[in-house]
Amino acid sequence: MKLADYAIKVRNLQEADRLELVRKEREKQIRLAESFLANVIDKR
């Protein structure tokens, strides 16, 4: 399991009745990944 997946799983367990928080956590992880990928591409 990757760290981002773990963060989502933990959020799901912590906030089982609050799916909006889970969705926001997933979006945050996606933005982080996109930022990382953009930096990698820029350095080529």
C-alpha positions as CSV (number, residue, x, y, z in Angstrom):
1,M,0.0,0.0,0.0
2,K,1.3,3.4,-0.9
3,L,1.4,6.3,1.6
4,A,-1.3,8.2,-0.3
5,D,-3.6,5.2,-0.3
6,Y,-2.9,4.7,3.4
7,A,-3.9,8.4,4.1
8,I,-7.1,7.9,2.3
9,K,-7.8,4.6,4.1
10,V,-7.2,6.2,7.5
11,R,-9.4,9.2,6.6
12,N,-12.1,6.7,5.6
13,L,-11.9,5.0,8.9
14,Q,-11.8,8.2,10.9
15,E,-14.6,9.9,9.0
16,A,-16.8,7.0,7.9
17,D,-19.9,9.2,8.2
18,R,-18.3,12.2,6.5
19,L,-17.5,11.3,3.0
20,E,-16.9,15.0,2.0
21,L,-13.7,15.0,4.2
22,V,-12.6,11.8,2.5
23,R,-13.2,13.3,-0.9
24,K,-11.2,16.4,0.0
25,E,-8.3,14.2,1.3
26,R,-8.3,12.3,-2.0
27,E,-8.3,15.6,-4.0
28,K,-5.4,16.8,-1.9
29,Q,-3.4,13.7,-2.7
30,I,-4.1,14.1,-6.4
31,R,-2.9,17.7,-6.3
32,L,0.2,16.7,-4.5
33,A,0.9,14.0,-7.1
34,E,0.2,16.4,-10.0
35,S,2.6,19.0,-8.5
36,F,5.3,16.3,-8.1
37,L,4.9,15.2,-11.7
38,A,5.0,18.7,-13.0
39,N,8.3,19.3,-11.1
40,V,9.8,16.1,-12.6
41,I,8.8,17.1,-16.1
42,D,10.1,20.6,-15.7
43,K,13.5,19.3,-14.7
44,R,14.0,17.3,-17.9
